Amino acid sequence: MPVLQREVTREVNTVRPPEFSRSERVRVLVAAAVGSVVVGYAAVAAVLALISATATYADFSTSGVLSAAAPAWLAAHHVPLRFESGQLGVLPLLATALLMLLVGRTAAGTADRLGLYEPLQARGVVLSIAGAHAVTGGAIALIMGDGVVRATPAVAFFGCAAVSGIAATIGVARRCGLYEVVFDKLDPVALHGLRAGFMALFSLVSVGSLAVAAGLAVSWPTTSELFAGAGPSFGVGLGVFLLCLAYLPNAIIAGFSYVVGAGFSMGSVEVSPLKFVGGDVLPVPLLAAMPDAEYVWSPAVLVGGLLIGLIVGWTCRKVSDRSTSRVRAVLVAAITAAVGSLVLAATAGGRLAGGAFDPVTVPAGLLALAVLVWVLVPGALVAWLAGNRTKAAAAGVAEFVEPDYDEDEEAVDPDVVFEDDELTDQFEQLEVVDEDEFEVEEDLEDDDYYDEDEYEEDEYDDEVDDEEDVAEDVEEDVEEEEEPVEEDLDAEFDEMLGMESEEDLDAKPER
């Protein structure tokens, strides 16, 4: 069957990225790296200036604020600080998140300005920003030396580089196609499991935030007393409020660990749904959300993890018709959620200056294991039982499946392919004619046989004869018309000269 083909030319508009010289690119990268450091440092200094200006007995000075902003800037990069009494490793995650957001937006703006669109082009932006933060952090740690607040230069160097590098990579990932490079290598089952794992992690963190909110609501009288006991001035209350706000993500991760059964600890105090060891805690309003005793209904919070595991299995039930593929998707989701919870737990706790409340611990390994179990076990059961099941055909027997099609539907040649959708729609609207309407009768008699060459020859001969007859008639008419025309001309000429016609002259007698 012939294949209909048609060449369709499409006009492709390509936008070329702006062209920069090497010096211009270096200038843009240096401006982005230095700008991210300066803006982050200025933001930390502005917060400290606000607290110092509103405090009652604080001695506010510009040099003091700028010098105090240096260790605070390191703390925002999650670099542990050392004091005479011990090490401060429990650092506020909200400051780290805001700093990473700032660095990510700077990296994204730099990528847009340079017109970057390939994955390898992102390394220049990431390395420049990470290098600037690493050098600045190491320099600050060296300058602080053996003062009241200290930091290890190597830890400051690599810690600032890691935090800023991750933030810059996230910022340029979408513009430089890093997501596509990672996700295109995954098969659909693994990709669906990865998305389900992030969904499970976000849902568990949300349940943890609800637990913290419920604890603060129940213990609101205690929270109010702690705010009032901090100090009568507005500046002190603002400082306590900002402190609680900065450590709110840490409290949410602790609540997340509590609802899945891993719990958390602060010094000798241990809190989990299955075990409770009481004791004194810091007089911080945010810690009022902690349970103050062991309750009978505490194990009921584990239902949240169970429900999320069931939801993950329900979302993976249609990934494939094979049960093993569905279970594999749930396994990928469980591993993704477990690794994410491991990272969050590792950043939420740490040393607390070697006092009675040291250390603050969110057990990362136990939390990852609990998340893996809560997601994998109920999710695998739901995906196995609720998914589609295909019956295996008998060995050696080929099962014929009749295609499902509509006879009234217009048949479209599958070989006909157009590059333009409009041409394809026009072709599908053509009326299909059956081949029976064009069948030629084969049983023809000899008299009825039609010879195209003979017919054309006879017709040509008839036309020639007709043309000859017409030509002869025209000649006869012309001859008949010429004779009287000549006689009439002679008579008129004689009259003009006053002469008689030849017949009259012949009839007159001679003189």
Helices and strands as residue ranges (DSSP letters): H 22-54, H 62-76, E 81-82, E 87-88, H 93-114, G 119-121, H 122-144, H 153-173, H 178-183, H 188-218, H 220-230, H 234-246, H 248-259, E 264-266, E 269-271, E 276-277, G 285-289, G 298-302, H 303-315, H 323-348, E 360-361, H 364-386, H 421-428, G 435-438, H 452-497, H 502-507
